[in-house]
Amino acid sequence: MRTTLVLLSARLLDPASGGLLPQTALAVVDGRVAALGDDRTIRQLADPATTVIDLKGAVLTPGLVDGHLHPVTGAELTHGLDLSGCADLDAVRAALAAAVRELAPGAWLHAWGLDPNVFGDRPVASAALAPVLDGVPALLQLFDAHSMLASPRALELAGVDGPRRFDQAAEVVCDAAGRPTGLLLEDAACELVERAAPQPTRAERRERLATALRAMAATGLTGGHAMDANGDSLDLYAELDAAGDLPLRLRVAPWCQPGVDEDGLRGLIGRQGLGGRLWKVDGVKLFMDGTIDNGTAWLERPDCHGESTHAFWPDPAHYTRVIGELHRAGVPTATHAIGDAAVRHALDAIASASSTSSSVVRHRIEHIETVPDDTVRRFAELGVTASMQPTHCCDFTRADHTDNWSRRLGEERADRAWRCRDLWDAGASVVLGSDWPIAPYPPLGVMAGARHRRPTRDLAEPPHNPGQALTALEALRAMTVNAAFAAGEEDLAGRLAVGHRADLTVLAADPLTTAAEELAGVPVLLTVLDGRVTHRAEALG
């Protein structure tokens, strides 16, 4: 078979080996690394049809993989007004007012990235945004994507005029008189109003997804662990893959919701392995709780408002049984567990499943925002991957604990924030991700956040719990070697080696020697997926 791509004059950085390799070039055949060597040797493997790129001393690493993201959902949610840069209510009101002036009569306003910290001590409610949204149907997604604010007009159009009952821990928040405040907690409540809004066409949704994925490739991402398969997500992935327009390798985990019956569980098991050349269904995503900021996490002690006292699954024992069935079927699970009680229960369920079956299944827990010492140690003991999103700590909490997340938890639990260092030192396999659209997806920013733990908007601010920072090599491993291990693909990906996939990222500077505060600004010069160039900077010609 012929050589399709040759990369020359590179510094080959292999995180699995801990540093730079002695070789300076590599060749790609059929989507795999076929040879490593010096420039002269590797150049001889090219023929006239081979793409040959001189990297001019740039640093080449295994392709960077986001360990937790939502491509289809994110492409939809981020299509409206971006409120993530608004630091107070006045800024939110001004941004909304400007957007309202551009709306056609009767049109809906969609916004995303709203930080609950802008409300200060006020309730998170649509009344705080009056009169800007008077008469305007508006849906404002909060940054955690587990909640939204609906304007009075949006609630009216959706017919939501009081509390509702759900099969999961969702809520239409109402005042003492039973009137909705506009705050909707968790998907089931949000969907009541979302259904009333006009929906984009399928062609529009596909193009939004393709655009988002191309932008991800331009930041150095070659893959992602997609933590949902909602709606027609799988069909969209299949169409892009078949057309040669899928620029990321995606591992997809469909959701398993509370109340799932035997047929539903069989359906999830039956979908495993479905996929194409660059995507596949491999795992199941579950939720053990919501978020601390909304008071929907599951904590061992209530937060300062008396909230976050219940699991997302009304019957946690049912969750445990589902984990057992999936484990026996060889299906890896990824459980959203933020609070200490949620994490403990998820670990207990995995321990129970492992004790009754000889199957070796790589389960993982997502987020793990606050946990005590005894829980930290269990990840390595049970072989459970710790999937962490360090930029959530950087951008949504503060070192002085004046943010909503920290105030709800109190000092003791806020001091346990995102214990990446402790989990790593305890022997757990730590994977890093963005949880996009909750936080930005550029992987260099994610790795930088894991190292400096400072607010992205102002790196001069003090770090939050700096003792939990990772080293430069650890952060890189968490988005390469460990991501491959979590997917059961350590023999195919995550390192620079002959026979491994030619999923590659090329950077203008060495991420191991670049200061954490400067890493996010390092130019991405080239991204290669399956031996195909998906991004090429002008600097490479």
JODAFEN-V389995 format. One record per helix or strand. SS is the DSSP state (a for helix, b for strand). FROM is the first residue (numbers start at 1). LEN is the number of residues. Records with the same first field share a line. If there is no record, write none. Layout:
SS->FROM-LEN ; FROM-LEN
This chain:
b->5-4 ; 11-4 ; 19-2 ; 25-5 ; 32-6 ; 51-4 ; 59-4 ; 64-6 ; 81-2 ; 109-6 ; 138-5 ; 147-4 ; 171-4 ; 180-6 ; 221-6 ; 249-7 ; 275-1 ; 279-9 ; 298-1 ; 309-1 ; 333-5 ; 364-4 ; 370-1 ; 385-4 ; 417-1 ; 430-3 ; 436-1 ; 501-1 ; 504-4 ; 524-6 ; 532-5
a->39-5 ; 71-7 ; 89-14 ; 116-4 ; 126-4 ; 152-7 ; 186-9 ; 202-17 ; 233-10 ; 262-9 ; 316-13 ; 340-16 ; 373-10 ; 390-7 ; 404-6 ; 411-4 ; 420-6 ; 443-10 ; 466-3 ; 472-7 ; 481-6 ; 516-4 ; 538-3
